[in-house]
Amino acid sequence: MSSGPSGRGTGSPIARLVEAFHRLPGIGPKSAQRLAYHVLRAPAEEARSLADALLEVKERVTLCGSCQNLTERDPCALCEDAGRDRSLLCVVEEPLDVVAIERTGGFRGLFHVLHGVISPADGIGPEELKIEELLRRLRERDEGVGEVIVATNPNLEGEATAMYLARLLRPLGLRVTRLARGLPAGADLEYADDLTLGRALEFRQEV
């Protein structure tokens, strides 16, 4: 099929690149086109550097066998840190949430990354998340965890996931807490300022 004068016909390299960018979260059609044409206009070395970075992250980055966070080695640096309080375990939705909480400097416990939230509307159930890995980790009790802080986002899906986890974790004899309402409803952890997130951690509540 002819690609037409714009070079964006079905199956053309530009069309495939636009579609690849469009599949990324938060990237709309216009943004995808701008990114594609930026790559097209960029020097070949810059494009190769981008391609190499994409391949390298897929080849070298894996999930920590304990906390499920992204890492280049297993276990990750946070899990290996002997100075962290192993009685506290903070459960978050995504790796970026770990970065946000670490940035506050107010939490010295361990983490567990779910890689999402329960969202029936999107076809995401508990089995798609790292919940079984969390339960296995807590049942073994190797780390001596006594309190689990459920730090999912304060929106509908985050609250539903928190309630689901609380029902699973309480029978294990654990204290289950939720971040305090210092976070605005509907917000994401990665966009919260350090003071708000720090206070939410400090004044966490029982679930």
Disulfide bonds with the S-S distance in Angstrom:
none
